[in-house]
């Protein structure tokens, strides 16, 4: 669309600029000059409208990581995207996806992440169960230690931390990276890691009937600062909340986000703003699968 506008603009402007007004009646000369000025003003106006409509994407492109010129530009911001505004006009009420519902208990009291992944894979016709995924997901075997009051443990970005099968031993969970890697073993490049993108991208994939695996917390709302503690891990310091949780998002409407909760084995809903804030606080972690 923008390319077509550009071509038409250049063509019309070229015609106007090259139109010879020599030996033409004064009226014709005046009208040509008038339309040259009018067209230039219209072009500037439309260019301004386009810029302000896409300013977030343009600014993100210009301000991309200059230390690595080959790195991709950020595509999304926290502001609602033009893409989703258009989408919501066509899907104003609700999206509800009928995805498998699987309970993490009693076998996996800390296995919400692999259980939610099992729901996602089964939705896409992969015959897999939560116990197989629990065995296959990469583990961070760093032992739990408390040294001078500071916790030293594994990093969930590197692998599952601690004991997934029992609450009697220290444990935590796993983040998007190892889950994404595990999912690609079954569905290859159909798996898309949306981590770090705008929440509208989660909603966009839901509108395409593609449920989304996310990291949130067990309250489905932003947590206070005191809910987090700092750990030292082999790959660096990290802030952790023991209320971390993973669910499979299955729908939305104008006020709520709907999701399959492996902890309660129920389809639940949360206020959209609260759910979004919790997701953002936990690092905007999300994974989906493209339907072929």
C-alpha positions in Angstrom: 0.0 0.0 0.0 2.7 2.5 1.0 4.8 1.5 -2.1 1.8 2.1 -4.4 1.2 5.5 -2.8 4.9 6.4 -3.3 4.8 5.4 -7.0 1.6 7.3 -7.7 2.9 10.4 -5.9 6.2 10.4 -7.9 4.4 9.9 -11.1 1.8 12.7 -10.6 4.5 15.1 -9.2 6.7 14.4 -12.3 3.8 15.2 -14.6 3.1 18.4 -12.8 6.7 19.6 -12.6 7.4 18.8 -16.3 4.2 20.4 -17.6 5.2 23.3 -19.8 3.4 26.5 -18.9 5.2 28.6 -21.6 2.8 30.2 -24.1 -0.1 28.8 -22.2 -3.1 31.0 -21.1 -2.6 32.7 -17.8 -5.5 30.6 -16.4 -3.8 27.3 -17.3 -0.5 28.5 -15.9 -2.1 29.5 -12.6 -4.0 26.2 -12.3 -0.8 24.1 -12.9 1.1 26.1 -10.3 -1.9 25.8 -7.9 -2.2 22.0 -8.3 1.6 21.6 -7.9 1.4 23.4 -4.5 -1.8 21.5 -3.5 -0.3 18.1 -4.4 2.9 18.9 -2.5 0.9 19.9 0.6 -1.3 16.8 0.3 1.8 14.6 0.0 3.3 16.1 3.1 0.0 15.6 5.0 -0.4 12.0 4.0 3.3 11.3 4.8 2.7 12.7 8.3 -0.4 10.6 8.8 1.6 7.5 7.8 4.5 8.4 10.1 2.3 8.9 13.2 0.4 5.7 12.4 3.6 3.7 12.4 5.9 5.8 14.5 6.6 3.1 17.1 7.8 0.7 14.4 9.8 3.4 12.6 11.5 4.6 15.9 12.2 1.0 16.9 13.9 0.4 13.5 16.0 3.6 13.7 17.0 3.0 17.3 17.9 -0.7 16.9 21.1 -2.0 18.5 23.8 0.0 16.8 26.6 -2.1 18.4 25.5 -5.0 16.2 24.3 -3.7 12.8 23.2 -7.1 11.8 20.9 -7.6 14.7 17.2 -7.5 13.9 15.2 -4.4 14.9 12.6 -4.7 17.6 9.3 -5.2 15.9 6.9 -4.4 18.8 6.5 -2.0 21.7 4.2 -1.9 24.7 1.8 0.5 22.9 -1.2 -1.2 21.1 -0.1 -1.9 17.5 -1.9 -0.7 14.4 -2.0 -4.4 13.5 -4.1 -5.3 16.6 -6.3 -2.3 16.3 -7.3 -3.5 12.8 -7.6 -7.1 14.1 -9.9 -6.1 17.0 -12.2 -4.2 14.6 -12.9 -7.5 12.8 -12.9 -9.6 16.0 -14.5 -7.3 18.5 -16.1 -9.7 20.9 -14.2 -12.8 21.8 -12.0 -15.7 20.8 -12.3 -19.1 22.5 -10.1 -22.1 21.6 -11.0 -25.6 22.7 -7.6 -26.9 23.7 -6.8 -30.1 25.8 -6.9 -29.6 29.5 -4.3 -31.5 31.5 -3.6 -31.5 35.2 0.0 -31.4 36.5 -1.0 -33.0 39.8 -0.4 -35.5 41.3 2.7 -36.5 39.3 4.3 -33.1 38.6 3.7 -30.6 41.5 6.2 -28.3 39.9 5.6 -29.4 36.3 3.2 -26.6 35.1 5.5 -25.7 32.2 5.8 -29.1 30.6 2.1 -29.8 31.3 1.1 -26.6 29.5 3.4 -27.6 26.7 1.7 -31.0 26.5 -1.6 -29.2 26.0 -0.2 -27.1 23.2 1.4 -30.0 21.4 -1.7 -32.2 21.8 -3.8 -29.4 20.3 -1.6 -29.6 17.3 -2.1 -33.4 17.0 1.2 -34.5 18.6 0.7 -37.6 20.6 2.7 -36.8 23.7 2.2 -36.8 27.5 3.4 -34.5 30.3 5.6 -37.2 31.9 7.6 -37.8 28.6 8.1 -34.0 28.3 9.2 -33.8 32.0 11.9 -36.4 31.3 13.0 -34.7 28.1 13.2 -31.1 29.1 16.8 -29.8 29.7 17.7 -29.6 33.4 20.0 -27.3 35.3 21.4 -29.6 38.0 23.0 -26.9 40.1 22.4 -27.9 43.7 20.6 -25.6 46.1 22.9 -23.8 48.6 22.5 -20.9 51.0 25.8 -19.2 51.5 26.0 -16.2 53.9 22.2 -15.8 53.5 22.4 -15.7 49.7 20.7 -18.5 47.7 22.8 -20.2 45.1 20.7 -22.4 42.7 20.1 -23.1 39.0 18.9 -20.7 36.3 15.4 -21.4 34.7 16.6 -19.8 31.5 19.1 -22.6 31.2 17.0 -25.6 32.2 14.5 -26.9 34.8 15.7 -26.0 38.3 15.4 -28.5 41.1 12.9 -31.3 41.7 9.8 -31.4 39.5 8.3 -34.4 41.1 8.2 -33.6 44.8 7.7 -30.5 46.9 9.9 -32.1 49.6 13.0 -31.1 47.8 14.1 -27.6 46.6 12.9 -26.7 43.1 11.5 -24.0 40.9 10.7 -24.4 37.2 11.9 -23.5 33.7 11.5 -20.6 31.4 10.8 -20.3 27.7 14.2 -21.2 26.1 14.3 -24.9 27.1 10.5 -25.2 26.5 10.9 -23.8 23.0 13.8 -26.1 22.2 11.8 -29.1 23.4 8.7 -28.1 21.3 10.9 -27.8 18.2 11.9 -31.4 18.5 8.2 -32.2 17.7 7.1 -29.5 15.4 10.2 -27.9 14.0 10.0 -24.4 12.6 6.3 -24.3 13.2 7.1 -23.3 16.8 7.4 -19.6 17.3 9.0 -17.9 20.3 7.1 -14.7 20.9 9.2 -13.8 24.0 9.9 -10.1 24.3 7.2 -9.1 21.8 4.0 -7.0 22.4 1.1 -8.7 24.1 -1.0 -7.9 21.0 1.0 -10.6 19.3 -0.3 -13.1 21.8 -3.8 -11.9 21.0 -3.1 -12.0 17.3 -2.2 -15.7 17.4 -5.2 -16.5 19.5 -7.4 -14.8 16.8 -5.9 -17.3 14.4 -7.0 -20.2 16.7 -3.4 -20.8 17.9 -3.2 -21.1 21.7 -0.2 -19.6 23.4 2.0 -21.0 26.2 3.0 -18.3 28.6 4.9 -17.7 31.9 2.8 -15.8 34.4 2.3 -16.1 38.2 -0.2 -18.0 40.3 -2.1 -14.7 41.1 -2.4 -13.7 37.4 -1.7 -10.1 38.4 1.4 -8.0 38.9 3.3 -9.0 42.1 4.8 -6.6 44.7 8.5 -6.2 44.8 8.8 -8.2 48.0 7.5 -11.3 46.2 10.9 -11.6 44.5 14.3 -12.7 45.8 17.7 -12.7 44.3 19.6 -15.9 43.4 23.1 -16.4 42.3 23.4 -19.0 39.4 26.3 -20.3 37.3 25.1 -18.0 34.5 24.6 -14.9 36.6 22.4 -13.3 39.1 18.6 -13.5 38.7 15.4 -12.3 40.5 13.0 -15.1 41.2 9.5 -15.4 42.6 8.2 -18.6 44.0 4.8 -17.8 42.6 5.9 -18.3 39.0 3.5 -20.3 36.9 2.8 -21.4 33.3 -0.5 -21.7 31.6 -1.9 -22.2 28.0 -3.8 -19.1 26.9 -6.9 -20.1 24.9 -8.9 -16.9 24.4 -9.8 -13.4 25.1 -12.7 -10.9 25.0 -13.0 -7.2 25.7 -12.3 -7.6 29.4 -10.7 -11.0 30.1 -8.0 -13.4 29.1 -8.9 -17.1 29.2 -6.5 -19.9 29.8 -6.1 -23.6 30.7 -4.6 -23.9 34.1 -2.6 -27.1 34.8 -2.5 -26.3 38.5 -6.3 -26.4 39.0 -7.1 -28.5 35.8 -9.7 -25.8 34.9 -10.2 -23.3 32.2 -10.1 -19.9 34.0 -10.2 -16.3 33.2 -8.4 -13.2 34.5 -8.8 -9.5 34.1 -7.0 -8.6 30.8 -5.0 -5.8 32.3 -3.9 -7.8 35.3 -2.9 -10.8 33.2 -1.0 -8.7 30.8 0.9 -6.9 33.7 1.8 -10.3 35.3 3.1 -11.6 31.9 5.1 -8.5 31.4 6.6 -8.7 34.9 7.7 -12.3 34.2 9.7 -11.3 31.1 7.1 -11.4 28.4 7.6 -15.1 27.8 5.4 -16.8 25.2 5.5 -19.6 22.7 3.0 -20.7 20.1 2.7 -23.0 17.1 1.7 -22.0 13.6 -1.1 -24.0 12.1 0.0 -25.2 8.6 
